[in-house]
């Protein structure tokens, strides 16, 4: 794998989440190019010293996010993550806009709520 994955066992971030983040970031940065074949769950688990279930959980989350795709017995590959990430973000934004409108929030209040949520989320990311 062209991306070096490390898991910090002392971190407050769960190992599956550390793995998920590193693979997702590697795909976005191009360190894991589209079509790159990922290691098997068992292979990566052995390499990282993790339980196979931990790696499988990260792979399931990455697949749900559109970062990787499983092609049956052929293996797991990096998908066109950028497109999937933008599509998922657009769907989430549409759902939020619909809910904010139903709640009677003004456009300014809806934007303020999302800005505060994003600020809090990214602050947690940088301290966690």
The first five atom37 places (N, CA, C, CB, O) and aatype in JSON, in Angstrom:
{
  "aatype": [20, 20, 20, 20, 20, 20, 20, 20, 20, 20, 20, 20, 20, 20, 20, 20, 20, 20, 20, 20, 20, 20, 20, 20, 20, 20, 20, 20, 20, 20, 20, 20, 20, 20, 20, 20, 20, 20, 20, 20, 20, 20, 20, 20, 20, 20, 20, 20, 20, 20, 20, 20, 20, 20, 20, 20, 20, 20, 20, 20, 20, 20, 20, 20, 20, 20, 20, 20, 20, 20, 20, 20, 20, 20, 20, 20, 20, 20, 20, 20, 20, 20, 20, 20, 20, 20, 20, 20, 20, 20, 20, 20, 20, 20, 20, 20, 20, 20, 20, 20, 20, 20, 20, 20, 20, 20, 20, 20, 20, 20, 20, 20, 20, 20, 20, 20, 20, 20, 20, 20, 20, 20, 20, 20, 20, 20, 20, 20],
  "atom_mask": [
    [1, 1, 1, 1, 1],
    [1, 1, 1, 1, 1],
    [1, 1, 1, 1, 1],
    [1, 1, 1, 1, 1],
    [1, 1, 1, 1, 1],
    [1, 1, 1, 1, 1],
    [1, 1, 1, 1, 1],
    [1, 1, 1, 1, 1],
    [1, 1, 1, 1, 1],
    [1, 1, 1, 1, 1],
    [1, 1, 1, 1, 1],
    [1, 1, 1, 1, 1],
    [1, 1, 1, 1, 1],
    [1, 1, 1, 1, 1],
    [1, 1, 1, 1, 1],
    [1, 1, 1, 1, 1],
    [1, 1, 1, 1, 1],
    [1, 1, 1, 1, 1],
    [1, 1, 1, 1, 1],
    [1, 1, 1, 1, 1],
    [1, 1, 1, 1, 1],
    [1, 1, 1, 1, 1],
    [1, 1, 1, 1, 1],
    [1, 1, 1, 1, 1],
    [1, 1, 1, 1, 1],
    [1, 1, 1, 1, 1],
    [1, 1, 1, 1, 1],
    [1, 1, 1, 1, 1],
    [1, 1, 1, 1, 1],
    [1, 1, 1, 1, 1],
    [1, 1, 1, 1, 1],
    [1, 1, 1, 1, 1],
    [1, 1, 1, 1, 1],
    [1, 1, 1, 1, 1],
    [1, 1, 1, 1, 1],
    [1, 1, 1, 1, 1],
    [1, 1, 1, 1, 1],
    [1, 1, 1, 1, 1],
    [1, 1, 1, 1, 1],
    [1, 1, 1, 1, 1],
    [1, 1, 1, 1, 1],
    [1, 1, 1, 1, 1],
    [1, 1, 1, 1, 1],
    [1, 1, 1, 1, 1],
    [1, 1, 1, 1, 1],
    [1, 1, 1, 1, 1],
    [1, 1, 1, 1, 1],
    [1, 1, 1, 1, 1],
    [1, 1, 1, 1, 1],
    [1, 1, 1, 1, 1],
    [1, 1, 1, 1, 1],
    [1, 1, 1, 1, 1],
    [1, 1, 1, 1, 1],
    [1, 1, 1, 1, 1],
    [1, 1, 1, 1, 1],
    [1, 1, 1, 1, 1],
    [1, 1, 1, 1, 1],
    [1, 1, 1, 1, 1],
    [1, 1, 1, 1, 1],
    [1, 1, 1, 1, 1],
    [1, 1, 1, 1, 1],
    [1, 1, 1, 1, 1],
    [1, 1, 1, 1, 1],
    [1, 1, 1, 1, 1],
    [1, 1, 1, 1, 1],
    [1, 1, 1, 1, 1],
    [1, 1, 1, 1, 1],
    [1, 1, 1, 1, 1],
    [1, 1, 1, 1, 1],
    [1, 1, 1, 1, 1],
    [1, 1, 1, 1, 1],
    [1, 1, 1, 1, 1],
    [1, 1, 1, 1, 1],
    [1, 1, 1, 1, 1],
    [1, 1, 1, 1, 1],
    [1, 1, 1, 1, 1],
    [1, 1, 1, 1, 1],
    [1, 1, 1, 1, 1],
    [1, 1, 1, 1, 1],
    [1, 1, 1, 1, 1],
    [1, 1, 1, 1, 1],
    [1, 1, 1, 1, 1],
    [1, 1, 1, 1, 1],
    [1, 1, 1, 1, 1],
    [1, 1, 1, 1, 1],
    [1, 1, 1, 1, 1],
    [1, 1, 1, 1, 1],
    [1, 1, 1, 1, 1],
    [1, 1, 1, 1, 1],
    [1, 1, 1, 1, 1],
    [1, 1, 1, 1, 1],
    [1, 1, 1, 1, 1],
    [1, 1, 1, 1, 1],
    [1, 1, 1, 1, 1],
    [1, 1, 1, 1, 1],
    [1, 1, 1, 1, 1],
    [1, 1, 1, 1, 1],
    [1, 1, 1, 1, 1],
    [1, 1, 1, 1, 1],
    [1, 1, 1, 1, 1],
    [1, 1, 1, 1, 1],
    [1, 1, 1, 1, 1],
    [1, 1, 1, 1, 1],
    [1, 1, 1, 1, 1],
    [1, 1, 1, 1, 1],
    [1, 1, 1, 1, 1],
    [1, 1, 1, 1, 1],
    [1, 1, 1, 1, 1],
    [1, 1, 1, 1, 1],
    [1, 1, 1, 1, 1],
    [1, 1, 1, 1, 1],
    [1, 1, 1, 1, 1],
    [1, 1, 1, 1, 1],
    [1, 1, 1, 1, 1],
    [1, 1, 1, 1, 1],
    [1, 1, 1, 1, 1],
    [1, 1, 1, 1, 1],
    [1, 1, 1, 1, 1],
    [1, 1, 1, 1, 1],
    [1, 1, 1, 1, 1],
    [1, 1, 1, 1, 1],
    [1, 1, 1, 1, 1],
    [1, 1, 1, 1, 1],
    [1, 1, 1, 1, 1],
    [1, 1, 1, 1, 1],
    [1, 1, 1, 1, 1],
    [1, 1, 1, 1, 1],
    [1, 1, 1, 1, 1]
  ],
  "atom_positions": [
    [[0.86, -1.18, 0.0], [0.0, 0.0, 0.0], [0.9, 1.23, 0.0], [-0.97, 0.01, 1.23], [1.89, 1.27, 0.73]],
    [[0.57, 2.23, -0.8], [1.4, 3.43, -0.88], [1.15, 4.37, 0.29], [1.14, 4.15, -2.18], [1.91, 5.32, 0.5]],
    [[0.11, 4.13, 1.05], [-0.21, 4.94, 2.22], [0.26, 4.18, 3.45], [-1.75, 5.26, 2.3], [-0.05, 3.0, 3.61]],
    [[1.0, 4.84, 4.31], [1.46, 4.21, 5.55], [0.43, 4.47, 6.62], [2.88, 4.74, 5.98], [0.22, 5.61, 7.02]],
    [[-0.22, 3.41, 7.09], [-1.25, 3.52, 8.11], [-0.65, 3.16, 9.46], [-2.46, 2.61, 7.79], [0.03, 2.15, 9.6]],
    [[-0.9, 4.01, 10.44], [-0.47, 3.73, 11.8], [-1.66, 3.88, 12.72], [0.7, 4.68, 12.23], [-2.53, 4.73, 12.52]],
    [[-1.69, 3.04, 13.74], [-2.75, 3.09, 14.73], [-2.12, 3.37, 16.08], [-3.58, 1.77, 14.75], [-1.26, 2.62, 16.53]],
    [[-2.56, 4.43, 16.71], [-2.06, 4.82, 18.03], [-2.96, 4.22, 19.09], [-2.0, 6.37, 18.17], [-4.09, 4.66, 19.28]],
    [[-2.47, 3.2, 19.77], [-3.28, 2.51, 20.78], [-3.53, 3.36, 22.01], [-2.62, 1.22, 21.19], [-4.4, 3.05, 22.82]],
    [[-2.78, 4.44, 22.16], [-2.96, 5.35, 23.31], [-3.97, 6.45, 23.01], [-1.62, 5.97, 23.7], [-4.37, 7.19, 23.91]],
    [[-4.39, 6.57, 21.76], [-5.31, 7.63, 21.35], [-6.71, 7.39, 21.91], [-5.35, 7.73, 19.82], [-7.13, 6.25, 22.12]],
    [[-7.42, 8.48, 22.13], [-8.82, 8.38, 22.54], [-9.73, 8.05, 21.35], [-9.28, 9.68, 23.21], [-10.9, 7.74, 21.53]],
    [[-9.17, 8.13, 20.14], [-9.92, 7.8, 18.92], [-9.82, 6.29, 18.7], [-9.36, 8.59, 17.68], [-8.73, 5.72, 18.72]],
    [[-10.96, 5.66, 18.5], [-11.01, 4.21, 18.3], [-10.14, 3.78, 17.12], [-12.46, 3.75, 18.09], [-10.05, 4.51, 16.13]],
    [[-9.5, 2.61, 17.21], [-8.64, 2.14, 16.1], [-9.36, 2.07, 14.76], [-8.08, 0.78, 16.43], [-8.78, 2.43, 13.73]],
    [[-10.62, 1.61, 14.74], [-11.32, 1.54, 13.44], [-11.49, 2.93, 12.85], [-12.7, 0.86, 13.6], [-11.41, 3.09, 11.63]],
    [[-11.71, 3.95, 13.71], [-11.89, 5.32, 13.23], [-10.57, 5.89, 12.75], [-12.48, 6.2, 14.34], [-10.54, 6.63, 11.76]],
    [[-9.47, 5.57, 13.42], [-8.15, 6.0, 12.95], [-7.88, 5.43, 11.56], [-7.04, 5.57, 13.94], [-7.41, 6.14, 10.67]],
    [[-8.18, 4.17, 11.38], [-7.98, 3.51, 10.1], [-8.89, 4.13, 9.04], [-8.25, 2.01, 10.22], [-8.44, 4.43, 7.94]],
    [[-10.17, 4.31, 9.37], [-11.12, 4.91, 8.43], [-10.64, 6.27, 7.97], [-12.51, 5.02, 9.07], [-10.64, 6.56, 6.77]],
    [[-10.24, 7.11, 8.92], [-9.78, 8.47, 8.58], [-8.56, 8.45, 7.67], [-9.47, 9.25, 9.84], [-8.5, 9.19, 6.69]],
    [[-7.58, 7.62, 8.01], [-6.35, 7.6, 7.23], [-6.58, 7.12, 5.8], [-5.31, 6.72, 7.91], [-6.01, 7.67, 4.86]],
    [[-7.41, 6.12, 5.64], [-7.71, 5.64, 4.29], [-8.49, 6.7, 3.52], [-8.51, 4.3, 4.34], [-8.19, 6.97, 2.36]],
    [[-9.49, 7.3, 4.15], [-10.3, 8.33, 3.48], [-9.42, 9.52, 3.09], [-11.46, 8.8, 4.41], [-9.52, 10.03, 1.97]],
    [[-8.56, 9.97, 4.0], [-7.68, 11.09, 3.7], [-6.68, 10.73, 2.6], [-6.93, 11.54, 4.96], [-6.39, 11.55, 1.73]],
    [[-6.16, 9.5, 2.65], [-5.24, 9.05, 1.61], [-5.89, 9.0, 0.24], [-4.7, 7.68, 1.96], [-5.27, 9.35, -0.76]],
    [[-7.15, 8.57, 0.2], [-7.88, 8.54, -1.07], [-8.11, 9.96, -1.58], [-9.22, 7.8, -0.92], [-7.93, 10.23, -2.76]],
    [[-8.53, 10.87, -0.68], [-8.77, 12.26, -1.1], [-7.49, 12.93, -1.58], [-9.37, 13.06, 0.07], [-7.52, 13.71, -2.53]],
    [[-6.36, 12.62, -0.93], [-5.1, 13.25, -1.28], [-4.43, 12.61, -2.49], [-4.16, 13.19, -0.1], [-3.43, 13.13, -3.0]],
    [[-4.97, 11.49, -2.97], [-4.38, 10.81, -4.11], [-3.26, 9.85, -3.74], [-3.87, 11.82, -5.07], [-2.65, 9.25, -4.62]],
    [[-2.98, 9.7, -2.43], [-1.96, 8.73, -2.01], [-2.45, 7.31, -2.27], [-1.63, 8.92, -0.51], [-1.65, 6.39, -2.47]],
    [[-3.75, 7.14, -2.27], [-4.39, 5.88, -2.66], [-5.21, 6.19, -3.9], [-5.3, 5.28, -1.48], [-6.34, 6.66, -3.79]],
    [[-4.67, 5.95, -5.07], [-5.37, 6.33, -6.3], [-6.61, 5.49, -6.54], [-4.44, 6.21, -7.49], [-6.72, 4.36, -6.05]],
    [[-7.53, 6.04, -7.29], [-8.74, 5.32, -7.68], [-8.31, 4.02, -8.36], [-9.64, 6.18, -8.63], [-7.44, 4.01, -9.23]],
    [[-8.94, 2.92, -7.94], [-8.63, 1.62, -8.49], [-7.57, 0.86, -7.73], [-8.21, 1.78, -9.89], [-7.33, -0.32, -8.02]],
    [[-6.92, 1.51, -6.76], [-5.89, 0.83, -5.96], [-6.53, -0.33, -5.2], [-5.21, 1.82, -4.98], [-7.56, -0.16, -4.55]],
    [[-5.93, -1.49, -5.27], [-6.46, -2.65, -4.56], [-6.03, -2.58, -3.1], [-5.96, -3.98, -5.22], [-4.85, -2.46, -2.78]],
    [[-7.02, -2.64, -2.22], [-6.78, -2.59, -0.78], [-6.39, -3.98, -0.28], [-8.04, -2.07, -0.03], [-6.77, -4.99, -0.88]],
    [[-5.64, -4.04, 0.82], [-5.33, -5.34, 1.4], [-6.61, -6.03, 1.89], [-4.32, -5.2, 2.57], [-7.62, -5.37, 2.13]],
    [[-6.55, -7.32, 2.02], [-7.69, -8.03, 2.59], [-7.87, -7.6, 4.04], [-7.51, -9.57, 2.48], [-6.94, -7.09, 4.66]],
    [[-9.05, -7.82, 4.56], [-9.32, -7.47, 5.96], [-8.33, -8.19, 6.86], [-10.77, -7.84, 6.36], [-7.71, -7.57, 7.72]],
    [[-8.19, -9.49, 6.67], [-7.28, -10.26, 7.52], [-5.83, -9.83, 7.35], [-7.4, -11.74, 7.21], [-5.08, -9.75, 8.32]],
    [[-5.44, -9.55, 6.11], [-4.07, -9.12, 5.85], [-3.74, -7.8, 6.52], [-3.84, -9.0, 4.36], [-2.69, -7.66, 7.15]],
    [[-4.65, -6.83, 6.4], [-4.41, -5.52, 7.02], [-4.47, -5.63, 8.54], [-5.42, -4.49, 6.52], [-3.71, -4.97, 9.24]],
    [[-5.38, -6.46, 9.04], [-5.47, -6.65, 10.49], [-4.15, -7.21, 11.03], [-6.65, -7.61, 10.84], [-3.65, -6.75, 12.05]],
    [[-3.6, -8.2, 10.35], [-2.33, -8.78, 10.78], [-1.2, -7.76, 10.71], [-1.99, -10.0, 9.91], [-0.37, -7.67, 11.62]],
    [[-1.18, -6.98, 9.63], [-0.13, -5.96, 9.44], [-0.17, -4.91, 10.54], [-0.29, -5.29, 8.08], [0.88, -4.46, 11.01]],
    [[-1.38, -4.51, 10.95], [-1.53, -3.44, 11.94], [-1.65, -3.95, 13.37], [-2.74, -2.62, 11.62], [-1.65, -3.16, 14.32]],
    [[-1.75, -5.27, 13.54], [-1.92, -5.82, 14.88], [-3.29, -5.55, 15.45], [-0.87, -5.26, 15.8], [-3.45, -5.36, 16.66]],
    [[-4.3, -5.54, 14.58], [-5.68, -5.28, 15.0], [-6.52, -6.53, 14.8], [-6.28, -4.1, 14.21], [-6.13, -7.45, 14.08]],
    [[-7.66, -6.56, 15.44], [-8.61, -7.64, 15.22], [-9.22, -7.48, 13.82], [-9.73, -7.65, 16.32], [-9.43, -6.36, 13.35]],
    [[-9.5, -8.59, 13.17], [-10.12, -8.55, 11.84], [-11.44, -7.8, 11.88], [-10.33, -9.97, 11.3], [-11.78, -7.09, 10.93]],
    [[-12.2, -7.94, 12.96], [-13.48, -7.23, 13.08], [-13.29, -5.71, 13.08], [-14.21, -7.65, 14.35], [-14.14, -4.98, 12.57]],
    [[-12.18, -5.24, 13.64], [-11.9, -3.8, 13.67], [-11.67, -3.28, 12.25], [-10.65, -3.5, 14.55], [-12.22, -2.25, 11.87]],
    [[-10.88, -4.0, 11.47], [-10.62, -3.6, 10.09], [-11.89, -3.72, 9.26], [-9.49, -4.47, 9.48], [-12.18, -2.86, 8.42]],
    [[-12.65, -4.79, 9.49], [-13.91, -4.98, 8.74], [-14.87, -3.83, 9.02], [-14.57, -6.33, 9.11], [-15.55, -3.36, 8.11]],
    [[-14.93, -3.37, 10.26], [-15.8, -2.24, 10.62], [-15.36, -0.98, 9.87], [-15.78, -2.0, 12.16], [-16.2, -0.24, 9.36]],
    [[-14.06, -0.73, 9.81], [-13.55, 0.43, 9.07], [-13.86, 0.31, 7.59], [-12.03, 0.59, 9.29], [-14.27, 1.29, 6.96]],
    [[-13.68, -0.87, 7.02], [-13.98, -1.08, 5.61], [-15.47, -0.86, 5.33], [-13.57, -2.5, 5.18], [-15.83, -0.26, 4.31]],
    [[-16.33, -1.34, 6.23], [-17.78, -1.13, 6.02], [-18.11, 0.36, 6.02], [-18.61, -1.86, 7.12], [-18.88, 0.83, 5.19]],
    [[-17.51, 1.11, 6.96], [-17.75, 2.56, 7.02], [-17.22, 3.24, 5.76], [-17.1, 3.17, 8.27], [-17.87, 4.12, 5.21]],
    [[-16.04, 2.84, 5.3], [-15.45, 3.42, 4.09], [-16.29, 3.1, 2.86], [-14.02, 2.91, 3.9], [-16.44, 3.93, 1.97]],
    [[-16.84, 1.9, 2.82], [-17.7, 1.54, 1.7], [-18.99, 2.34, 1.73], [-18.0, 0.03, 1.71], [-19.47, 2.81, 0.69]],
    [[-19.56, 2.51, 2.93], [-20.79, 3.3, 3.06], [-20.55, 4.75, 2.65], [-21.32, 3.24, 4.5], [-21.45, 5.41, 2.13]],
    [[-19.33, 5.25, 2.88], [-18.98, 6.62, 2.51], [-18.59, 6.75, 1.05], [-17.85, 7.12, 3.38], [-18.37, 7.86, 0.55]],
    [[-18.5, 5.62, 0.34], [-18.13, 5.66, -1.07], [-16.64, 5.79, -1.32], [-18.82, 6.78, -1.72], [-16.23, 6.1, -2.44]],
    [[-15.82, 5.56, -0.3], [-14.37, 5.69, -0.46], [-13.78, 4.43, -1.09], [-13.7, 5.96, 0.89], [-12.88, 4.51, -1.92]],
    [[-14.3, 3.28, -0.69], [-13.85, 2.02, -1.27], [-15.06, 1.26, -1.79], [-13.08, 1.18, -0.22], [-16.2, 1.55, -1.44]],
    [[-14.78, 0.29, -2.64], [-15.85, -0.57, -3.15], [-15.35, -2.0, -3.18], [-16.32, -0.12, -4.56], [-14.21, -2.27, -3.55]],
    [[-16.22, -2.92, -2.8], [-15.89, -4.33, -2.81], [-16.44, -4.94, -4.07], [-16.43, -5.05, -1.55], [-17.61, -4.75, -4.42]],
    [[-15.6, -5.68, -4.76], [-16.0, -6.32, -6.02], [-16.01, -7.84, -5.84], [-15.03, -5.91, -7.17], [-15.36, -8.58, -6.58]],
    [[-16.76, -8.27, -4.85], [-16.9, -9.7, -4.59], [-15.56, -10.35, -4.31], [-17.56, -10.38, -5.75], [-14.76, -9.85, -3.52]],
    [[-15.33, -11.49, -4.97], [-14.09, -12.24, -4.75], [-12.88, -11.57, -5.37], [-14.24, -13.64, -5.29], [-11.75, -12.01, -5.15]],
    [[-13.08, -10.53, -6.15], [-11.96, -9.84, -6.8], [-11.22, -8.91, -5.85], [-12.45, -9.05, -7.99], [-10.08, -8.55, -6.11]],
    [[-11.86, -8.53, -4.75], [-11.19, -7.7, -3.75], [-11.87, -6.37, -3.51], [-9.79, -7.45, -4.17], [-12.99, -6.12, -3.96]],
    [[-11.17, -5.55, -2.77], [-11.66, -4.23, -2.38], [-10.75, -3.18, -2.99], [-11.74, -4.08, -0.83], [-9.52, -3.3, -2.91]],
    [[-11.35, -2.16, -3.58], [-10.6, -1.16, -4.32], [-11.0, 0.25, -3.9], [-10.79, -1.34, -5.81], [-12.12, 0.48, -3.43]],
    [[-10.08, 1.19, -4.09], [-10.38, 2.6, -3.84], [-11.33, 3.08, -4.93], [-9.08, 3.47, -3.8], [-11.06, 2.9, -6.12]],
    [[-12.43, 3.68, -4.52], [-13.42, 4.21, -5.45], [-13.11, 5.68, -5.74], [-14.86, 4.06, -4.88], [-12.16, 6.24, -5.18]],
    [[-13.89, 6.28, -6.59], [-13.76, 7.71, -6.87], [-14.34, 8.47, -5.68], [-14.47, 8.11, -8.21], [-15.47, 8.96, -5.75]],
    [[-13.59, 8.55, -4.6], [-14.08, 9.07, -3.31], [-14.54, 10.52, -3.39], [-13.01, 8.94, -2.27], [-15.51, 10.89, -2.74]],
    [[-13.85, 11.32, -4.17], [-14.23, 12.73, -4.22], [-15.66, 12.91, -4.69], [-13.29, 13.49, -5.12], [-16.41, 13.7, -4.11]],
    [[-16.02, 12.19, -5.73], [-17.38, 12.29, -6.25], [-18.39, 11.82, -5.21], [-17.52, 11.46, -7.54], [-19.42, 12.47, -5.0]],
    [[-18.11, 10.7, -4.57], [-19.03, 10.16, -3.57], [-19.14, 11.1, -2.37], [-18.57, 8.77, -3.12], [-20.23, 11.32, -1.85]],
    [[-18.02, 11.64, -1.94], [-18.04, 12.55, -0.78], [-18.89, 13.79, -1.08], [-16.61, 12.98, -0.4], [-19.69, 14.21, -0.24]],
    [[-18.72, 14.35, -2.26], [-19.51, 15.53, -2.63], [-20.99, 15.19, -2.76], [-19.0, 16.12, -3.95], [-21.86, 15.97, -2.37]],
    [[-21.27, 14.02, -3.32], [-22.66, 13.58, -3.46], [-23.32, 13.4, -2.09], [-22.74, 12.27, -4.27], [-24.44, 13.85, -1.87]],
    [[-22.61, 12.74, -1.17], [-23.15, 12.53, 0.18], [-23.35, 13.86, 0.9], [-22.22, 11.62, 0.99], [-24.35, 14.07, 1.59]],
    [[-22.38, 14.77, 0.75], [-22.49, 16.08, 1.4], [-23.68, 16.86, 0.85], [-21.19, 16.89, 1.22], [-24.41, 17.51, 1.6]],
    [[-23.87, 16.8, -0.45], [-25.01, 17.5, -1.07], [-26.33, 16.92, -0.58], [-24.92, 17.41, -2.6], [-27.28, 17.67, -0.34]],
    [[-26.39, 15.6, -0.43], [-27.62, 14.97, 0.07], [-27.89, 15.38, 1.52], [-27.52, 13.43, -0.04], [-29.03, 15.65, 1.89]],
    [[-26.84, 15.41, 2.32], [-27.01, 15.81, 3.72], [-27.43, 17.27, 3.81], [-25.71, 15.58, 4.5], [-28.27, 17.63, 4.64]],
    [[-26.85, 18.12, 2.97], [-27.2, 19.54, 2.97], [-28.67, 19.73, 2.57], [-26.28, 20.33, 2.02], [-29.37, 20.56, 3.15]],
    [[-29.11, 18.98, 1.58], [-30.5, 19.07, 1.14], [-31.44, 18.63, 2.26], [-30.73, 18.21, -0.11], [-32.47, 19.26, 2.49]],
    [[-31.09, 17.56, 2.94], [-31.93, 17.07, 4.05], [-31.98, 18.12, 5.17], [-31.39, 15.72, 4.6], [-33.03, 18.35, 5.76]],
    [[-30.84, 18.73, 5.46], [-30.8, 19.77, 6.49], [-31.64, 20.98, 6.08], [-29.35, 20.19, 6.77], [-32.4, 21.51, 6.89]],
    [[-31.5, 21.4, 4.84], [-32.26, 22.56, 4.36], [-33.76, 22.3, 4.45], [-31.88, 22.9, 2.91], [-34.52, 23.17, 4.85]],
    [[-34.17, 21.1, 4.09], [-35.58, 20.73, 4.17], [-36.07, 20.78, 5.61], [-35.81, 19.33, 3.59], [-37.14, 21.33, 5.89]],
    [[-35.3, 20.2, 6.53], [-35.69, 20.18, 7.94], [-35.71, 21.6, 8.53], [-34.73, 19.29, 8.75], [-36.63, 21.95, 9.27]],
    [[-34.72, 22.41, 8.22], [-34.67, 23.78, 8.73], [-35.88, 24.57, 8.25], [-33.36, 24.48, 8.3], [-36.46, 25.35, 9.01]],
    [[-36.26, 24.38, 6.99], [-37.42, 25.07, 6.43], [-38.7, 24.63, 7.15], [-37.53, 24.8, 4.92], [-39.54, 25.46, 7.49]],
    [[-38.84, 23.32, 7.37], [-40.01, 22.79, 8.08], [-40.11, 23.35, 9.49], [-39.96, 21.26, 8.13], [-41.21, 23.58, 10.01]],
    [[-38.96, 23.58, 10.11], [-38.94, 24.11, 11.48], [-39.21, 25.62, 11.52], [-37.61, 23.82, 12.13], [-39.37, 26.2, 12.59]],
    [[-39.26, 26.22, 10.35], [-39.54, 27.66, 10.29], [-38.33, 28.54, 10.53], [-40.6, 28.0, 11.27], [-38.47, 29.73, 10.83]],
    [[-37.13, 27.97, 10.42], [-35.93, 28.78, 10.62], [-35.73, 29.71, 9.43], [-34.69, 27.88, 10.83], [-36.01, 29.36, 8.29]],
    [[-35.24, 30.89, 9.72], [-34.87, 31.79, 8.63], [-33.59, 31.25, 7.99], [-34.67, 33.27, 9.14], [-32.9, 30.41, 8.58]],
    [[-33.28, 31.72, 6.81], [-32.05, 31.3, 6.14], [-30.84, 31.63, 7.0], [-31.92, 31.98, 4.75], [-29.92, 30.82, 7.12]],
    [[-30.84, 32.81, 7.61], [-29.72, 33.23, 8.46], [-29.58, 32.31, 9.67], [-29.91, 34.69, 8.91], [-28.47, 31.93, 10.03]],
    [[-30.71, 31.96, 10.31], [-30.65, 31.08, 11.48], [-30.19, 29.68, 11.1], [-32.02, 31.01, 12.15], [-29.44, 29.04, 11.84]],
    [[-30.64, 29.2, 9.94], [-30.22, 27.87, 9.48], [-28.72, 27.86, 9.21], [-31.0, 27.47, 8.2], [-28.02, 26.91, 9.56]],
    [[-28.22, 28.91, 8.57], [-26.78, 29.01, 8.3], [-25.98, 29.11, 9.6], [-26.48, 30.22, 7.41], [-24.92, 28.5, 9.73]],
    [[-26.47, 29.88, 10.55], [-25.79, 30.01, 11.84], [-25.71, 28.66, 12.54], [-26.51, 31.03, 12.74], [-24.67, 28.3, 13.09]],
    [[-26.8, 27.9, 12.52], [-26.82, 26.59, 13.17], [-25.79, 25.65, 12.55], [-28.22, 25.97, 13.09], [-25.08, 24.94, 13.26]],
    [[-25.71, 25.64, 11.23], [-24.77, 24.73, 10.57], [-23.33, 25.2, 10.78], [-25.08, 24.63, 9.08], [-22.43, 24.37, 10.94]],
    [[-23.1, 26.5, 10.77], [-21.76, 27.01, 11.03], [-21.29, 26.65, 12.44], [-21.71, 28.53, 10.84], [-20.13, 26.28, 12.63]],
    [[-22.18, 26.75, 13.42], [-21.82, 26.39, 14.8], [-21.55, 24.89, 14.91], [-22.95, 26.79, 15.77], [-20.61, 24.48, 15.59]],
    [[-22.35, 24.07, 14.24], [-22.14, 22.63, 14.27], [-20.81, 22.25, 13.61], [-23.3, 21.9, 13.56], [-20.07, 21.41, 14.13]],
    [[-20.51, 22.88, 12.48], [-19.24, 22.61, 11.81], [-18.05, 23.07, 12.66], [-19.2, 23.3, 10.46], [-17.05, 22.35, 12.76]],
    [[-18.16, 24.24, 13.26], [-17.08, 24.74, 14.1], [-16.82, 23.78, 15.25], [-17.42, 26.15, 14.64], [-15.67, 23.45, 15.54]],
    [[-17.88, 23.34, 15.92], [-17.74, 22.41, 17.05], [-17.13, 21.09, 16.58], [-19.11, 22.17, 17.73], [-16.27, 20.53, 17.26]],
    [[-17.58, 20.59, 15.44], [-17.09, 19.3, 14.94], [-15.61, 19.37, 14.6], [-17.88, 18.87, 13.71], [-14.85, 18.47, 14.95]],
    [[-15.21, 20.43, 13.9], [-13.81, 20.54, 13.5], [-12.91, 20.86, 14.7], [-13.65, 21.62, 12.43], [-11.74, 20.48, 14.7]],
    [[-13.43, 21.53, 15.7], [-12.64, 21.76, 16.91], [-12.41, 20.44, 17.64], [-13.34, 22.76, 17.85], [-11.31, 20.2, 18.14]],
    [[-13.43, 19.58, 17.7], [-13.27, 18.25, 18.32], [-12.24, 17.43, 17.55], [-14.62, 17.5, 18.36], [-11.43, 16.73, 18.15]],
    [[-12.27, 17.51, 16.22], [-11.33, 16.77, 15.38], [-9.89, 17.19, 15.68], [-11.66, 17.0, 13.89], [-8.99, 16.36, 15.77]],
    [[-9.68, 18.5, 15.84], [-8.31, 18.98, 16.02], [-7.78, 18.7, 17.43], [-8.24, 20.47, 15.73], [-6.56, 18.7, 17.65]],
    [[-8.68, 18.48, 18.39], [-8.22, 18.2, 19.76], [-8.27, 16.73, 20.09], [-9.06, 18.96, 20.76], [-7.7, 16.32, 21.09]],
    [[-8.94, 15.9, 19.26], [-9.1, 14.48, 19.54], [-8.12, 13.69, 18.83], [-10.45, 14.02, 19.2], [-8.11, 12.46, 18.95]]
  ]
}
